[in-house]
């Protein structure tokens, strides 16, 4: 059974908001999907008010006149911040985000799963094989911790682009991790490398926005949430206004069924010999007669960022 990541703390300030986001407040057409998504085997539902309080603490700046500092944050940013905030830090990871969406009238409900895979043990084993265990640092230096998965459902509400509706956490076994696919490769596989997954073309993309949370990691590269914000703008599912990201979300695909994911983001953190973040954002099930998939890529080393894009023509 998955271990709960959050003690049930009192959060008086958020009780009113939590009551608005209770299951009884869901739209009737979405309620069953939320229950299935959050209640899937291996996941344990979390207290929404407690998660909201902890997540709110990750935001450091409020736009002028905003009621909450996280008001403009997208579902992608919130889901990634949640993992970074509520899980112990790990130095070498692959993060996989899967985004689905359901509409109730004009209201979009975002169904987001974030999986974080710990590559520390695998990289340590590679070092042992190359240099011997006597010349290899302790496991803690590579990162000790389980593979984890979080699920959130969000909706626009009370000045927030992505107010939390429901939250759940689970842990992923090595066996399940090895059998799971992450953006065209196994979630624990080093190969194929991102260079080999698509025919990338470098773009002259420059994104200048401020984020209401810590934008950098200790390695002086962008934090996962910041990466998601920049790739969302590059992909056209968000814009920038007054130096901040403006989330409007992806177009609802005609081929999407219920909360089936159709937007995918993978982020490799320090899986090579250098400090680096290599991220790919791809959208499938497009409402497009010519293009089957669109991908954006962002590669960062300290002091250098490059953007690329790729499109897969629709097979006929």
Order of alpha helices (4+ residues) and beta strands (2+ residues): alpha-alpha-beta-alpha-alpha-beta-beta-alpha-alpha-beta-beta-alpha-alpha-beta-alpha-beta-beta-beta-beta-beta-beta
